[in-house]
Amino acid sequence: MDSNDRVGFIRFNHNVYVVFELSERGKNHVYLRYSIQASKESFKTGGETAFFSAIFEGLKLFKNAGISYL
């Protein structure tokens, strides 16, 4: 990834959690790395998944950031 690329992180199992919205990697790489690591340690797997809800949340992140995805 380039420093001006944007990254967002959504985790999900039976619920969907937006860990962080789209932001530029270069300006926030320490925060982004820490947020992903902290989320990974606190996330429990198992049960059903909310895959389609997670996709919908991802599309909302694009819309909120003003990015056209279609």
KERO-989918 format. One record per residue (C-alpha): residue in three letters; residue number from 1; z, y, x negated. Coordinates in Angstrom, 1 decimal, padded with zeros to 4 digits. Last residue first. Example, Ala and Ser with C-alpha at 12.3 -4.5 7.8 and 13.67 -1.06 7.14 Angstrom:
# KERO-989918
<atom><res>SER</res><n>2</n><z>007.1</z><y>-001.1</y><x>-013.7</x></atom>
<atom><res>ALA</res><n>1</n><z>007.8</z><y>-004.5</y><x>-012.3</x></atom>
***
This chain:
# KERO-989918
<atom><res>LEU</res><n>70</n><z>-009.1</z><y>001.4</y><x>020.1</x></atom>
<atom><res>TYR</res><n>69</n><z>-006.1</z><y>002.1</y><x>017.8</x></atom>
<atom><res>SER</res><n>68</n><z>-006.1</z><y>005.9</y><x>017.8</x></atom>
<atom><res>ILE</res><n>67</n><z>-003.2</z><y>007.3</y><x>015.8</x></atom>
<atom><res>GLY</res><n>66</n><z>-001.2</z><y>010.2</y><x>017.2</x></atom>
<atom><res>ALA</res><n>65</n><z>002.1</z><y>009.0</y><x>015.8</x></atom>
<atom><res>ASN</res><n>64</n><z>003.5</z><y>008.4</y><x>019.3</x></atom>
<atom><res>LYS</res><n>63</n><z>000.4</z><y>006.4</y><x>020.2</x></atom>
<atom><res>PHE</res><n>62</n><z>000.6</z><y>004.2</y><x>017.1</x></atom>
<atom><res>LEU</res><n>61</n><z>004.3</z><y>003.6</y><x>017.8</x></atom>
<atom><res>LYS</res><n>60</n><z>003.5</z><y>002.8</y><x>021.5</x></atom>
<atom><res>LEU</res><n>59</n><z>001.0</z><y>000.2</y><x>020.3</x></atom>
<atom><res>GLY</res><n>58</n><z>003.7</z><y>-001.4</y><x>018.2</x></atom>
<atom><res>GLU</res><n>57</n><z>006.0</z><y>-001.5</y><x>021.2</x></atom>
<atom><res>PHE</res><n>56</n><z>003.3</z><y>-003.3</y><x>023.3</x></atom>
<atom><res>ILE</res><n>55</n><z>002.9</z><y>-005.8</y><x>020.5</x></atom>
<atom><res>ALA</res><n>54</n><z>006.7</z><y>-006.4</y><x>020.4</x></atom>
<atom><res>SER</res><n>53</n><z>006.7</z><y>-006.9</y><x>024.2</x></atom>
<atom><res>PHE</res><n>52</n><z>003.8</z><y>-009.4</y><x>023.9</x></atom>
<atom><res>PHE</res><n>51</n><z>005.8</z><y>-011.4</y><x>021.3</x></atom>
<atom><res>ALA</res><n>50</n><z>009.2</z><y>-011.4</y><x>023.1</x></atom>
<atom><res>THR</res><n>49</n><z>010.3</z><y>-014.7</y><x>021.6</x></atom>
<atom><res>GLU</res><n>48</n><z>012.3</z><y>-017.5</y><x>023.2</x></atom>
<atom><res>GLY</res><n>47</n><z>015.4</z><y>-019.0</y><x>021.5</x></atom>
<atom><res>GLY</res><n>46</n><z>016.2</z><y>-018.8</y><x>017.9</x></atom>
<atom><res>THR</res><n>45</n><z>016.6</z><y>-016.3</y><x>015.1</x></atom>
<atom><res>LYS</res><n>44</n><z>019.5</z><y>-014.0</y><x>014.3</x></atom>
<atom><res>PHE</res><n>43</n><z>018.9</z><y>-010.7</y><x>012.6</x></atom>
<atom><res>SER</res><n>42</n><z>021.6</z><y>-009.0</y><x>010.6</x></atom>
<atom><res>GLU</res><n>41</n><z>020.4</z><y>-009.9</y><x>007.1</x></atom>
<atom><res>LYS</res><n>40</n><z>016.7</z><y>-009.1</y><x>007.9</x></atom>
<atom><res>SER</res><n>39</n><z>017.6</z><y>-005.8</y><x>009.4</x></atom>
<atom><res>ALA</res><n>38</n><z>019.5</z><y>-004.7</y><x>006.3</x></atom>
<atom><res>GLN</res><n>37</n><z>016.6</z><y>-005.8</y><x>004.0</x></atom>
<atom><res>ILE</res><n>36</n><z>014.0</z><y>-004.0</y><x>006.2</x></atom>
<atom><res>SER</res><n>35</n><z>016.1</z><y>-000.8</y><x>006.4</x></atom>
<atom><res>TYR</res><n>34</n><z>016.8</z><y>-000.8</y><x>002.6</x></atom>
<atom><res>ARG</res><n>33</n><z>013.0</z><y>-001.1</y><x>001.8</x></atom>
<atom><res>LEU</res><n>32</n><z>012.2</z><y>001.6</y><x>004.2</x></atom>
<atom><res>TYR</res><n>31</n><z>014.9</z><y>004.0</y><x>002.9</x></atom>
<atom><res>VAL</res><n>30</n><z>013.8</z><y>003.4</y><x>-000.7</x></atom>
<atom><res>HIS</res><n>29</n><z>010.1</z><y>003.9</y><x>000.1</x></atom>
<atom><res>ASN</res><n>28</n><z>010.6</z><y>007.0</y><x>002.2</x></atom>
<atom><res>LYS</res><n>27</n><z>008.2</z><y>009.7</y><x>000.8</x></atom>
<atom><res>GLY</res><n>26</n><z>005.6</z><y>007.3</y><x>-000.5</x></atom>
<atom><res>ARG</res><n>25</n><z>005.7</z><y>004.9</y><x>002.5</x></atom>
<atom><res>GLU</res><n>24</n><z>004.7</z><y>007.5</y><x>005.0</x></atom>
<atom><res>SER</res><n>23</n><z>006.4</z><y>007.0</y><x>008.4</x></atom>
<atom><res>LEU</res><n>22</n><z>005.6</z><y>004.9</y><x>011.4</x></atom>
<atom><res>GLU</res><n>21</n><z>008.8</z><y>004.2</y><x>013.4</x></atom>
<atom><res>PHE</res><n>20</n><z>011.8</z><y>002.4</y><x>012.1</x></atom>
<atom><res>VAL</res><n>19</n><z>013.8</z><y>-000.7</y><x>013.1</x></atom>
<atom><res>VAL</res><n>18</n><z>012.1</z><y>-000.8</y><x>016.5</x></atom>
<atom><res>TYR</res><n>17</n><z>014.0</z><y>-003.7</y><x>018.2</x></atom>
<atom><res>VAL</res><n>16</n><z>012.5</z><y>-006.1</y><x>020.7</x></atom>
<atom><res>ASN</res><n>15</n><z>014.5</z><y>-008.7</y><x>022.4</x></atom>
<atom><res>HIS</res><n>14</n><z>014.0</z><y>-012.5</y><x>022.8</x></atom>
<atom><res>ASN</res><n>13</n><z>013.3</z><y>-012.6</y><x>019.1</x></atom>
<atom><res>PHE</res><n>12</n><z>011.9</z><y>-009.3</y><x>017.7</x></atom>
<atom><res>ARG</res><n>11</n><z>011.7</z><y>-007.1</y><x>014.7</x></atom>
<atom><res>ILE</res><n>10</n><z>009.5</z><y>-003.9</y><x>014.6</x></atom>
<atom><res>PHE</res><n>9</n><z>008.9</z><y>-002.1</y><x>011.4</x></atom>
<atom><res>GLY</res><n>8</n><z>006.6</z><y>000.9</y><x>010.8</x></atom>
<atom><res>VAL</res><n>7</n><z>004.5</z><y>001.7</y><x>007.8</x></atom>
<atom><res>ARG</res><n>6</n><z>002.3</z><y>004.7</y><x>007.0</x></atom>
<atom><res>ASP</res><n>5</n><z>-000.1</z><y>004.8</y><x>004.0</x></atom>
<atom><res>ASN</res><n>4</n><z>000.3</z><y>008.0</y><x>001.8</x></atom>
<atom><res>SER</res><n>3</n><z>002.0</z><y>006.1</y><x>-001.0</x></atom>
<atom><res>ASP</res><n>2</n><z>-000.7</z><y>003.5</y><x>-001.1</x></atom>
<atom><res>MET</res><n>1</n><z>000.0</z><y>000.0</y><x>000.0</x></atom>
***
